[in-house]
Amino acid sequence: MAIIELKHVNVDFANHTDKTVHAVHDVNLSIEKGTIFGIVGFSGAGKSTLVRTINLLQKPTAGTIKVNGTEFIKDGQQIITNKNLQIARRKIGMIFQNFNLLNEITVIENVAFALKHSGLKEKEINAKALQLLELVDLKDKANFYPIQLSGGQQQRVAIARALANEPDILISDEATSALDPQNTQQILSLLKKLQQELNLTIVLITHEMAAVKQICDQVALMQLGEIVEQGNLHDIVLRPQSDLAKSFVGGSGAVINTLKSLKLAELKDNEVIYQLVYSMANVTKTIVIDLYHEIGVEVSMLYGNVELLDGEPIGTLLVLVKGNPTKQEATLKFLKEANVTVTRLDEKGNLYG
Ligand SMILES: Nc1ncnc2c1ncn2[C@@H]1O[C@H](COP(=O)(O)OP(=O)(O)OP(=O)(O)O)[C@@H](O)[C@H]1O
């Protein structure tokens, strides 16, 4: 069952030059209850504006928004009363890149703050706040001030606070972008645990495909206010259709860094760089050797990695293939028949062409 439904949602801003910015354009999204849904795109793609329409922190210019069975907006008009919206918003938690904690009060007071309209007595509020801190493994830091905690710990406090009113939905807006890799891993693992234990629906905005690969079930790729491609993570990684998906899956993070650090000279006419992505279960482990024996091309490995997508090992190889045009064509045919997703890159890691 869809817990979040957006239909033909638009958000326009008038900017100072009197030109309209179409920050979100005709977006349709259906997010199933209990899933982790990633929204990925470069800076300025419209991700934050889009997710802020889910709790009407941003009113859309047009479209229909239904959350948890209640229509908030129909054909651009707000139909939920402000009072009911206030109540509905308590069931939509939110965490941000910069944690947004109050630094002058303690960790437990930060969490308790979110419960001030809950109708609970002070004692009950404190007990619940402590319980929430236990959930994020920070009970021992209850009386610390945010400033005394690491970034990862501060984000865990923010998560505890966001969960205070037992939300059905948690929106994470670049929540790991300011964290080091270790803290990023911890926060992503915590989000996964919360999804599983609380049947929480999580909308994860990020510009990092690695975060999406680690925990998302579904993913939408956004560019210039539009959703360019969406689907389940497995399909997007193994069969990206759009250039945007290819550049996120293919030319993403590690691959681009590898190519940059190699500082390859301009490729010769008979040299081509490919990124190969494949399910390890379906593809023979000897593809590089097979290419040499069967097609007669020379294959140099530039980078290799295996990662788990929902428990399934997915291999990524970056290879430089040397051979004349006929052999290059045969290479592509061979790889496609072997169920390998092939993306051609230039020597800097950009999509070729
Ligand atoms: N209040 C506003 N007034 C005018 N333009 C805005 C406003 N908010 C956002 N925009 C513009 O809308 C576009 C989308 O911005 P948005 O912040 O949603 O993108 P994003 O994908 O979340 O990027 P980032 O990760 O950098 O925040 C940008 O061009 C931005 O400048």
The ligand as a Gaussian input file, in Angstrom:
#p B3LYP/6-31G(d) Opt

LIG

0 1
 N       12.801000      29.435000      -1.643000
 C       13.327000      29.407000      -2.865000
 N       13.235000      30.478000      -3.690000
 C       13.753000      30.440000      -4.940000
 N       14.383000      29.376000      -5.474000
 C       14.506000      28.292000      -4.698000
 C       13.995000      28.241000      -3.351000
 N       14.277000      27.018000      -2.824000
 C       14.936000      26.330000      -3.791000
 N       15.074000      27.081000      -4.909000
 C       15.701000      26.656000      -6.172000
 O       15.092000      25.446000      -6.573000
 C       16.037000      24.557000      -7.140000
 C       16.019000      23.239000      -6.389000
 O       16.591000      23.420000      -5.091000
 P       16.645000      22.252000      -4.001000
 O       17.298000      22.806000      -2.775000
 O       15.324000      21.632000      -3.861000
 O       17.636000      21.226000      -4.701000
 P       18.388000      19.969000      -4.059000
 O       18.386000      18.909000      -5.087000
 O       17.806000      19.651000      -2.739000
 O       19.853000      20.524000      -3.914000
 P       20.776000      20.644000      -2.604000
 O       21.205000      19.253000      -2.285000
 O       21.907000      21.509000      -3.050000
 O       19.917000      21.288000      -1.552000
 C       17.367000      25.273000      -7.098000
 O       17.573000      25.893000      -8.347000
 C       17.181000      26.314000      -6.011000
 O       18.000000      27.426000      -6.229000

